[in-house]
């Protein structure tokens, strides 16, 4: 495995850094002061237009669809740079959940679905959301969904209750996981169905407050209710019962994207921590950096971030060469390992800043507030650790309980 950076990718990364420095990072203070994605909408759109002009738009998509066509490992490097700001991925139109929705629509959408839903999403004219998690059943067991899509002639009638649906506020459509055959085997019960957000019977109940912050627009998580929502069967993505198979197509690359985004946050937090330690004096001529505890935090963080990056790039390399199934153990490992590194590094950086770290005068509080969930979504740490351990122990003759 070659860890060197090819010249074309280095040029891409340089361009990404330029845009982040000139257009994205300056928006953080504006976002903090106005407290709303909508309130900085014009400035965000100007940044997005600049990204398009620089031909850095949608790095995760093929050139045929209007993206950059980067291989997974190269996109991982870009994702790290974008992760330095909470706004980075949004400005480059590779934010979750839209990026994952684009990927599965590119793979499975009908020509009509591509025209109506995928192309406007790629262009950045609309946003989407992915409605899977439910408040009444464990998210760690996605086969246990209660939302149903009952066939009625040429339509499905959807009833159910979803929450933590990221970006539903202002989205044009949702991709909904719903049970279409309750009698099928656990992984063949559900389908993915496109539902316009203005469909009669679909109610966005609220934006869920997360650590005291409801958010708005893309930077929010909503509670949704589906009460007799009728959509044509032509809105189903792929075959009936293929919902989990399709979901797997987005999970592997999605975890690479998330993990490298977290590493970008770690690097930004690390730089802020080091700068604070060097500049903050506890008494005249005695900076915080002289304290052994702070030195330990810095050393541990540097080692953990470097290890996490190599781990993720190895997982991306293996997925590119052998596919997501062959790399499933590496994908699970990076999910819990990098999420844990993120939490530790951000926490150390906050501690180093003292009371300042708790404010929105730096991005640290936002990193913690929005990304503490990293150890929960896309499968909680405990589930991934159990999966990895069981796979390893099979080699020692231990069967799963």
C-alpha positions as CSV (number, residue, x, y, z in Angstrom):
1,X,0.0,0.0,0.0
2,X,1.4,3.4,-1.1
3,X,0.8,6.3,1.3
4,X,2.4,8.9,-1.0
5,X,0.2,11.6,-2.5
6,X,0.2,11.7,-6.3
7,X,0.7,15.1,-7.9
8,X,-2.9,15.4,-9.3
9,X,-4.3,14.7,-5.8
10,X,-2.0,17.2,-4.2
11,X,-3.2,19.8,-6.6
12,X,-6.8,18.9,-5.6
13,X,-6.0,19.1,-1.9
14,X,-4.3,22.5,-2.4
15,X,-7.4,23.8,-4.2
16,X,-9.6,22.5,-1.4
17,X,-7.4,24.1,1.3
18,X,-7.6,27.4,-0.6
19,X,-11.4,27.4,-0.7
20,X,-11.6,26.3,3.0
21,X,-9.3,29.2,4.0
22,X,-10.9,31.9,1.9
23,X,-14.6,30.9,2.0
24,X,-15.5,28.3,4.5
25,X,-13.6,29.1,7.8
26,X,-14.7,32.8,7.7
27,X,-18.3,31.6,7.7
28,X,-17.9,29.9,11.1
29,X,-18.0,33.1,13.1
30,X,-21.0,34.4,11.0
31,X,-22.8,31.1,11.7
32,X,-22.1,31.3,15.4
33,X,-23.3,35.0,15.6
34,X,-26.4,34.5,13.6
35,X,-27.2,31.1,15.0
36,X,-28.8,29.7,11.8
37,X,-28.0,28.0,8.6
38,X,-30.8,29.9,6.9
39,X,-29.4,33.2,8.2
40,X,-26.1,32.6,6.3
41,X,-27.8,31.1,3.2
42,X,-26.6,33.7,0.7
43,X,-23.0,33.4,2.0
44,X,-23.1,29.6,1.9
45,X,-24.5,29.8,-1.7
46,X,-21.7,32.1,-2.7
47,X,-19.1,29.6,-1.3
48,X,-20.9,26.8,-3.2
49,X,-20.8,28.7,-6.4
50,X,-17.1,29.2,-6.0
51,X,-16.5,25.5,-5.4
52,X,-18.4,24.8,-8.6
53,X,-16.3,27.3,-10.5
54,X,-13.1,25.7,-9.2
55,X,-14.5,22.2,-10.4
56,X,-14.2,20.8,-6.8
57,X,-18.0,20.0,-6.6
58,X,-19.2,16.6,-5.4
59,X,-15.8,14.9,-5.1
60,X,-17.6,11.6,-4.3
61,X,-19.4,11.3,-7.6
62,X,-18.4,10.3,-11.1
63,X,-17.5,13.0,-13.7
64,X,-20.5,11.7,-15.8
65,X,-22.8,12.9,-13.0
66,X,-21.0,16.2,-12.6
67,X,-18.6,15.2,-9.8
68,X,-14.9,15.0,-9.5
69,X,-14.7,11.2,-10.0
70,X,-12.2,10.7,-7.1
71,X,-11.4,7.1,-6.0
72,X,-12.5,6.4,-2.4
73,X,-9.1,6.8,-0.9
74,X,-8.6,10.1,-2.6
75,X,-12.0,11.3,-1.5
76,X,-11.0,10.3,2.0
77,X,-8.1,12.7,1.8
78,X,-10.4,15.5,0.6
79,X,-12.9,14.6,3.3
80,X,-10.2,15.2,6.0
81,X,-9.6,18.7,4.7
82,X,-13.4,19.5,4.6
83,X,-13.8,18.1,8.1
84,X,-11.8,21.0,9.6
85,X,-15.1,22.9,9.6
86,X,-18.7,21.8,10.3
87,X,-19.6,23.6,7.1
88,X,-17.0,22.1,4.8
89,X,-18.8,19.1,3.4
90,X,-22.0,21.1,2.9
91,X,-20.2,23.8,0.8
92,X,-18.7,21.0,-1.4
93,X,-22.0,19.2,-1.7
94,X,-20.8,15.9,-0.2
95,X,-22.5,16.2,3.1
96,X,-24.4,13.4,4.8
97,X,-27.1,12.3,4.2
98,X,-27.2,13.8,0.7
99,X,-23.9,12.2,-0.4
100,X,-25.2,8.7,0.5
101,X,-28.5,9.3,-1.2
102,X,-26.7,10.5,-4.3
103,X,-24.6,7.3,-4.3
104,X,-27.5,4.9,-4.0
105,X,-29.6,6.8,-6.5
106,X,-26.7,6.7,-8.9
107,X,-26.6,2.9,-8.5
108,X,-30.2,2.0,-8.3
109,X,-32.5,4.8,-9.5
110,X,-34.7,4.4,-12.6
111,X,-34.3,6.9,-15.4
112,X,-37.3,8.8,-14.1
113,X,-36.0,8.9,-10.5
114,X,-32.6,10.1,-11.8
115,X,-34.2,13.0,-13.6
116,X,-36.6,14.0,-10.9
117,X,-34.5,13.4,-7.7
118,X,-30.9,12.6,-8.4
119,X,-29.9,15.4,-10.9
120,X,-31.3,18.3,-8.8
121,X,-29.6,16.8,-5.7
122,X,-26.3,16.7,-7.6
123,X,-26.7,20.2,-8.8
124,X,-27.3,21.4,-5.3
125,X,-30.7,22.8,-6.1
126,X,-32.4,20.6,-3.5
127,X,-31.5,18.7,-0.4
128,X,-32.7,15.3,0.8
129,X,-32.9,13.2,4.0
130,X,-32.8,9.5,4.9
131,X,-35.5,8.3,7.3
132,X,-34.6,5.1,9.0
133,X,-34.1,5.5,12.7
134,X,-37.3,5.1,14.9
135,X,-37.8,6.2,18.5
136,X,-39.7,3.0,19.6
137,X,-37.2,0.4,18.5
138,X,-33.4,0.0,19.0
139,X,-31.5,1.7,16.2
140,X,-28.8,-1.0,16.7
141,X,-31.2,-3.5,15.3
142,X,-32.3,-2.1,11.9
143,X,-34.3,-5.2,11.0
144,X,-36.8,-4.3,13.7
145,X,-38.5,-1.5,11.9
146,X,-42.2,-0.7,12.6
147,X,-42.8,1.8,9.7
148,X,-44.8,0.0,7.1
149,X,-45.5,0.6,3.4
150,X,-48.7,-1.3,2.4
151,X,-49.3,-2.0,-1.2
152,X,-52.5,-0.5,-2.6
153,X,-52.9,-0.9,-6.3
154,X,-50.1,1.1,-7.9
155,X,-49.2,2.9,-4.7
156,X,-47.7,2.3,-1.3
157,X,-49.4,3.7,1.8
158,X,-46.8,4.5,4.5
159,X,-47.5,4.7,8.2
160,X,-44.8,5.1,10.8
161,X,-42.7,7.3,13.1
162,X,-39.1,8.3,12.4
163,X,-36.7,10.5,14.2
164,X,-33.1,11.8,14.1
165,X,-33.7,12.3,10.3
166,X,-30.8,14.5,9.5
167,X,-31.5,17.5,7.3
168,X,-35.2,16.9,6.9
169,X,-35.8,20.6,7.7
170,X,-36.0,22.1,4.2
171,X,-35.4,18.9,2.3
172,X,-37.3,18.2,-0.9
173,X,-37.6,14.5,-0.4
174,X,-36.9,11.7,2.0
175,X,-35.7,8.2,1.3
176,X,-37.7,6.1,3.7
177,X,-36.9,2.6,5.0
178,X,-40.2,0.8,5.5
179,X,-41.4,-2.8,5.9
180,X,-43.1,-3.9,2.6
181,X,-43.3,-7.6,3.5
182,X,-43.5,-8.4,7.3
183,X,-43.4,-12.1,6.6
184,X,-40.1,-12.1,4.7
185,X,-36.8,-13.0,6.3
186,X,-35.4,-10.2,8.5
187,X,-33.1,-8.7,5.9
188,X,-35.7,-8.9,3.1
189,X,-38.6,-7.2,4.9
190,X,-37.9,-3.6,4.1
191,X,-37.7,-1.4,1.0
192,X,-36.4,2.1,0.3
193,X,-39.0,4.5,-1.0
194,X,-38.7,8.1,-2.2
195,X,-41.3,10.3,-0.4
196,X,-41.6,14.0,-1.3
197,X,-41.6,16.0,1.9
198,X,-44.8,17.8,0.9
199,X,-46.7,14.6,0.6
200,X,-50.1,14.7,2.4
201,X,-49.9,12.8,5.7
202,X,-46.1,13.5,6.2
203,X,-45.6,15.7,9.2
204,X,-42.2,17.1,10.3
205,X,-43.0,17.2,14.0
206,X,-40.0,19.2,15.2
207,X,-36.3,19.6,15.1
208,X,-34.9,17.6,18.0
209,X,-32.9,19.6,20.4
210,X,-29.4,18.1,20.7
211,X,-27.4,19.3,23.8
212,X,-29.6,22.4,23.8
213,X,-29.4,23.2,20.1
214,X,-32.3,22.5,17.7
215,X,-30.4,23.6,14.6
216,X,-32.1,24.4,11.3
217,X,-31.9,23.4,7.7
218,X,-29.2,20.8,6.9
219,X,-27.7,21.2,10.4
220,X,-30.6,19.6,12.2
221,X,-32.3,16.3,13.1
222,X,-36.1,16.0,12.7
223,X,-38.9,13.8,14.1
224,X,-41.3,12.7,11.3
225,X,-44.7,11.1,11.3
226,X,-46.1,9.2,8.3
227,X,-49.9,8.8,8.5
228,X,-51.4,7.3,5.4
229,X,-48.8,8.8,3.1
230,X,-49.5,7.6,-0.4
231,X,-46.8,7.5,-3.0
232,X,-46.5,5.5,-6.3
233,X,-44.7,2.2,-6.4
234,X,-42.5,3.8,-9.0
235,X,-40.9,5.7,-6.1
236,X,-39.4,2.5,-4.7
237,X,-35.6,2.3,-5.2
238,X,-34.6,-1.1,-6.5
239,X,-36.5,-4.3,-6.0
240,X,-39.0,-4.8,-3.2
241,X,-37.3,-6.1,-0.1
242,X,-33.9,-4.9,-1.2
243,X,-33.8,-2.0,1.4
244,X,-31.0,-3.5,3.5
245,X,-29.0,-4.6,0.5
246,X,-29.1,-1.0,-0.8
247,X,-28.4,0.4,2.6
248,X,-25.1,-1.6,2.7
249,X,-24.0,0.1,-0.5
250,X,-23.9,3.4,1.3
251,X,-22.7,2.3,4.7
252,X,-19.1,1.2,3.8
253,X,-18.2,4.4,1.8
254,X,-20.2,6.5,4.3
255,X,-18.1,5.3,7.2
256,X,-14.9,6.1,5.3
257,X,-16.3,9.6,4.7
258,X,-17.3,10.1,8.3
259,X,-14.0,8.8,9.7
260,X,-11.9,11.1,7.6
261,X,-14.2,14.0,8.4
262,X,-13.6,13.3,12.1
263,X,-9.9,13.2,11.5
264,X,-10.1,16.7,10.0
265,X,-11.9,17.9,13.1
266,X,-9.2,16.2,15.2
267,X,-6.5,18.1,13.3
268,X,-8.2,21.4,13.7
269,X,-8.8,20.8,17.4
270,X,-5.2,19.7,17.8
271,X,-3.9,22.9,16.2
272,X,-6.1,25.0,18.4
273,X,-5.0,23.1,21.5
274,X,-1.3,23.6,20.7
275,X,-1.8,27.3,19.9
276,X,-3.7,27.8,23.2
277,X,-1.0,25.9,25.2
278,X,1.7,28.0,23.7
279,X,0.0,31.4,24.1
280,X,-1.9,31.1,27.3
281,X,0.2,32.2,30.3
282,X,-0.6,30.9,33.8
283,X,1.7,33.6,35.2
284,X,4.1,35.9,33.5
285,X,6.5,33.9,31.3
286,X,5.0,30.6,32.2
287,X,2.8,29.2,29.4
288,X,0.3,26.4,29.8
289,X,2.5,24.4,27.5
290,X,5.0,23.9,30.3
291,X,2.5,21.7,32.2
292,X,3.2,18.0,31.9
293,X,-0.5,17.1,31.7
294,X,-0.9,19.3,28.6
295,X,2.2,17.9,27.1
296,X,0.8,14.4,27.5
297,X,-2.5,15.4,25.9
298,X,-0.6,16.8,22.9
299,X,1.6,13.7,22.5
300,X,-1.2,11.3,22.9
301,X,-3.4,13.2,20.5
302,X,-0.7,13.4,17.8
303,X,-0.1,9.6,18.0
304,X,-3.8,8.8,18.0
305,X,-4.7,11.0,15.1
306,X,-1.8,9.6,13.0
307,X,-2.8,6.1,13.8
308,X,-6.4,6.8,13.0
309,X,-5.6,8.3,9.6
310,X,-3.5,5.4,8.5
311,X,-6.2,3.0,9.7
312,X,-8.9,4.7,7.6
313,X,-6.7,5.0,4.5
314,X,-6.0,1.3,4.8
315,X,-9.7,0.5,5.0
316,X,-10.4,2.7,2.0
317,X,-7.6,1.0,0.0
318,X,-8.9,-2.4,0.8
319,X,-12.4,-1.5,0.0
320,X,-11.3,-0.1,-3.4
321,X,-9.3,-3.3,-4.2
322,X,-11.5,-6.0,-2.8
323,X,-15.0,-4.5,-2.1
324,X,-16.9,-3.6,1.0
325,X,-17.5,-7.1,2.1
326,X,-13.9,-8.0,2.2
327,X,-13.1,-4.8,4.2
328,X,-16.0,-5.2,6.6
329,X,-13.8,-5.8,9.6
330,X,-11.6,-2.8,8.8
331,X,-14.8,-0.7,8.3
332,X,-16.1,-1.6,11.8
333,X,-12.7,-1.0,13.4
334,X,-12.4,2.5,12.0
335,X,-15.9,3.4,13.0
336,X,-15.4,2.9,16.8
337,X,-11.7,3.7,16.9
338,X,-11.8,7.1,15.1
339,X,-15.0,8.1,16.9
340,X,-13.2,7.5,20.2
341,X,-10.1,9.5,19.1
342,X,-12.4,12.3,18.0
343,X,-14.1,12.5,21.4
344,X,-10.8,12.4,23.3
345,X,-9.0,15.0,21.2
346,X,-11.9,17.5,21.2
347,X,-12.3,17.0,24.9
348,X,-8.6,17.7,25.6
349,X,-8.7,20.8,23.4
350,X,-11.7,22.1,25.3
351,X,-10.0,21.4,28.6
352,X,-6.9,23.3,27.4
353,X,-9.0,26.3,26.5
354,X,-10.7,26.3,29.8
355,X,-14.0,28.3,29.9
356,X,-13.3,29.6,26.4
357,X,-13.6,26.0,25.1
358,X,-17.2,25.9,26.2
359,X,-18.2,28.9,24.1
360,X,-18.9,29.2,20.4
361,X,-15.9,31.6,20.1
362,X,-14.0,28.6,18.8
363,X,-15.4,25.6,16.8
364,X,-14.6,23.2,19.7
365,X,-18.0,23.3,21.4
366,X,-19.7,22.8,18.1
367,X,-17.5,19.8,17.3
368,X,-18.4,18.2,20.7
369,X,-22.1,19.1,20.5
370,X,-22.7,17.8,17.0
371,X,-20.2,14.9,16.9
372,X,-20.6,13.2,20.3
373,X,-23.1,11.2,18.4
374,X,-20.3,9.8,16.3
375,X,-20.1,6.9,18.8
376,X,-23.8,6.2,18.3
377,X,-24.9,6.7,14.7
378,X,-24.1,4.2,11.9
379,X,-24.0,1.6,14.6
380,X,-22.9,2.3,18.2
381,X,-19.3,1.5,19.2
382,X,-20.4,-1.6,21.2
383,X,-22.1,-3.2,18.2
384,X,-19.0,-2.8,16.0
385,X,-16.7,-4.0,18.7
386,X,-18.8,-7.1,19.2
387,X,-18.8,-7.8,15.4
388,X,-15.1,-7.5,15.1
389,X,-14.4,-9.7,18.2
390,X,-16.8,-12.4,16.9
391,X,-15.1,-12.5,13.5
392,X,-11.7,-12.8,15.1
393,X,-12.8,-15.5,17.6
394,X,-14.3,-17.6,14.8
395,X,-10.6,-18.3,13.8
396,X,-10.2,-19.8,17.2
397,X,-13.2,-22.0,17.0
398,X,-15.6,-19.9,19.0
399,X,-19.1,-19.8,17.5
400,X,-21.3,-16.8,17.9
401,X,-23.8,-17.0,20.7
